[in-house]
């Protein structure tokens, strides 16, 4: 096992992780309701494409980190998980930029008029239901995963490996699901971008 990188201070960690998680959640929710009416001079959906790529990369990093820890390569595991955290921050910035610049797309809105009429609903059929099931579970888990990720990392950085492992058994599959469903949501919604 690796030595601690941080001195244990649960009270401070709970406060910092709690405040950071609430602030990030509030910013994402508030900015999700705002669209800037500016023309940046490039296709703003490049951010959505980047988000799908970043999420797929995070999923690969999570699998590689799991393999590394199962093989006892704790240094590699730590490096891969820290890289996944860094890419998650990059994803968050790109996600906010996309929503600020592009606004909302509606699944099935093939004529891009902002409404899904009866003919468009008929055209997408049950795919719309599948999309919303994946989207809702993705959004819900993405909304709650941040404090789990941060507490799991905190336990590792303070070398509390028993608690880290216990949290990781919950955090890893949730984070992996969010990372995998992100590109799926993108693949399903991108034909309806304006």
C-alpha positions in Angstrom: 0.0 0.0 0.0 1.0 3.6 -0.6 1.8 6.1 2.2 -0.7 8.9 3.0 -0.5 12.0 0.8 -2.8 14.0 3.0 -3.1 14.3 6.8 -6.4 13.0 8.0 -8.8 15.7 8.9 -12.4 14.3 8.5 -14.2 17.4 9.7 -12.4 19.6 7.2 -12.8 17.0 4.5 -16.5 16.7 5.1 -17.0 20.4 4.9 -14.8 20.9 1.8 -16.3 18.0 -0.1 -19.8 18.9 1.0 -19.5 22.6 0.0 -17.7 21.8 -3.3 -20.3 19.1 -4.2 -23.3 21.5 -3.5 -21.7 24.3 -5.4 -20.9 22.2 -8.5 -24.5 20.8 -8.4 -26.0 24.3 -8.1 -23.8 25.7 -10.9 -24.8 22.9 -13.2 -28.5 23.2 -12.4 -28.5 27.0 -12.7 -26.4 27.2 -15.8 -28.5 24.4 -17.4 -31.3 26.9 -17.5 -29.3 29.7 -19.1 -28.3 30.0 -22.8 -26.0 32.7 -24.0 -27.1 34.2 -27.2 -23.7 34.7 -28.8 -22.2 33.4 -32.0 -18.7 32.0 -31.1 -17.8 31.4 -34.7 -17.5 27.6 -34.4 -19.9 24.7 -34.0 -20.6 24.7 -30.3 -21.5 21.0 -30.4 -17.8 20.3 -30.5 -18.1 20.4 -26.7 -20.7 17.7 -26.8 -18.4 15.5 -28.9 -15.6 16.2 -26.6 -17.8 15.3 -23.6 -18.6 11.9 -25.2 -14.9 11.3 -25.9 -13.9 12.4 -22.3 -16.5 10.2 -20.8 -15.4 7.2 -22.8 -11.8 7.9 -21.8 -12.8 8.1 -18.2 -14.6 4.7 -18.5 -11.3 3.2 -20.0 -9.3 4.8 -17.2 -11.6 3.3 -14.6 -11.3 -0.2 -16.0 -7.5 0.1 -16.3 -7.4 1.4 -12.7 -9.5 -1.6 -11.5 -7.2 -4.0 -13.3 -4.1 -2.3 -11.8 -5.4 -2.5 -8.2 -6.5 -6.1 -8.6 -2.9 -6.8 -9.7 -1.5 -5.0 -6.7 0.0 -2.1 -8.8 -1.2 0.6 -6.4 1.0 3.3 -7.9 -0.5 2.8 -11.4 -4.0 2.6 -9.8 -3.5 6.0 -8.1 -2.1 7.6 -11.3 -5.0 6.3 -13.4 -7.6 7.4 -10.9 -6.1 10.9 -10.5 -6.1 11.1 -14.3 -9.8 10.2 -14.3 -10.4 12.9 -11.8 -8.6 15.5 -13.9 -10.6 14.5 -17.0 -13.8 14.7 -15.0 -13.0 18.4 -14.2 -12.3 19.0 -17.9 -15.6 17.3 -18.7 -17.4 19.5 -16.3 -16.0 22.7 -17.9 -16.8 21.5 -21.4 -20.3 20.4 -20.3 -21.1 23.8 -18.9 -19.8 25.5 -22.0 -21.9 23.3 -24.3 -25.1 24.0 -22.3 -24.4 27.7 -22.1 -23.7 28.0 -25.9 -26.0 25.4 -27.4 -29.0 25.2 -25.2 -31.2 22.2 -25.1 -31.9 19.6 -27.8 -35.1 17.5 -27.8 -34.9 13.9 -28.7 -36.9 13.2 -31.8 -37.0 16.9 -33.0 -35.8 16.0 -36.5 -36.9 19.3 -38.0 -35.1 21.3 -35.2 -38.1 23.5 -34.5 -37.9 23.0 -30.7 -41.0 20.8 -30.6 -41.5 17.1 -31.0 -44.7 16.7 -33.0 -46.8 13.6 -33.4 -45.1 12.5 -36.7 -41.6 12.9 -35.1 -42.8 10.9 -32.0 -44.0 8.2 -34.4 -40.7 8.2 -36.2 -38.6 7.6 -33.1 -41.1 5.2 -31.5 -39.9 3.3 -28.4 -36.4 4.6 -28.9 -37.5 7.8 -27.1 -38.4 5.8 -24.0 -35.1 4.0 -24.0 -33.3 7.3 -24.4 -35.1 8.9 -21.5 -34.4 5.9 -19.2 -30.7 6.1 -20.0 -30.7 9.9 -19.7 -32.6 10.0 -16.4 -30.4 7.4 -14.8 -27.3 9.0 -16.2 -28.3 12.5 -14.9 -29.4 11.2 -11.5 -26.2 9.3 -10.9 -24.0 12.1 -12.3 -25.7 14.4 -9.8 -25.0 12.3 -6.8 -21.6 10.7 -7.7 -19.3 13.7 -7.0 -19.2 13.4 -3.2 -18.7 9.6 -3.4 -15.8 10.1 -5.8 -14.2 12.8 -3.6 -14.7 10.8 -0.3 -13.3 7.7 -2.0 -10.2 9.7 -3.2 -9.9 11.3 0.3 -9.8 7.9 2.0 -7.1 6.7 -0.4 -5.0 9.9 0.0 -5.1 9.6 3.8 -4.1 5.9 3.4 -7.4 4.6 5.0 -7.5 1.7 2.6 -10.2 -0.3 4.4 -12.6 2.6 4.1 -11.4 3.4 0.6 -12.1 -0.1 -0.6 -15.5 -0.1 1.0 -16.5 3.2 -0.6 -14.9 2.2 -4.0 -17.2 -0.8 -4.2 -20.1 1.7 -4.4 -18.3 4.5 -6.2 -16.6 2.6 -9.0 -19.7 1.0 -10.6 -21.7 4.3 -10.3 -18.9 6.3 -11.8 -18.4 3.7 -14.6 -22.1 3.7 -15.4 -22.1 7.5 -15.7 -19.0 7.4 -17.9 -20.4 4.7 -20.2 -23.9 6.2 -20.5 -22.6 9.7 -21.3 -21.4 8.6 -24.8 -24.6 6.6 -25.3 -26.7 9.7 -24.6 -24.6 11.7 -26.9 -24.8 9.2 -29.7 -28.6 9.1 -29.3 -29.2 12.9 -29.1 -26.6 14.3 -31.5 -28.8 13.9 -34.6 -31.2 16.5 -33.0 -28.7 19.2 -32.4 -29.4 22.4 -34.3 
